[in-house]
Each structure stands twice: as C-alpha cells, then as structure tokens.
Amino acid sequence: MEIELTDIEYEILGSVYFVESFEHILEDCKEKAPVVADVLKQLIHKKYIVPMKWNEEKTEFIRSYIYDTDDMKAYHYLITKDGLVAHNSK
C-alpha cells in the first residue's frame, strides 16, 4: 500500500524522528510558519505526528493529547509508528 505524501509532509515527517521544536521544523523545511502549522495539524489528524509538552516534574517530554491549534509554536513534535511507515513508503 503506497501512501501519498506531499513534499512538505514528507519533509516535516523527516524532521521529527526525534522530539523537535516548531522552530527546528521551520528551519528544516524552509517554509513559512502558517504553512508548517497547517501541515502539522493535518499530520496530527492523520496520526502521523504527536504534539509533545515538556513536563517539569518528570523532566521529559510527554505526549499532549490536547493542544492549542492557534499556538503550534508552544509544542514539540514527534513522528508516530504510522508516520514512520508513511515516510518510509515514499
């Protein structure tokens, strides 16, 4: 089964193999912030990426099941197993 990814989706998935900030993704993709934010939302909806928040108590990033779609810069992002499959299918 071949999964269709746009070039920007492919680039974003490739930049989040580890937990990465919104700013890091912008630098990797060389795209404008609103475009990256929109594509991130689509990839989260497809379950290819999960938003992550820093947990002071645990001193690590944890999955954020609820996120503010108006403030995508406030989160870090990580590819999921489904995202890895999609990224590696191209």
Secondary structure as UniProt FT lines:
FT   HELIX           7..15
FT   STRAND          20..21
FT   HELIX           22..29
FT   HELIX           33..45
FT   TURN            46..47
FT   STRAND          49..55
FT   TURN            56..59
FT   STRAND          60..63
FT   TURN            69..70
FT   HELIX           72..74
FT   STRAND          76..79
FT   HELIX           81..88
//
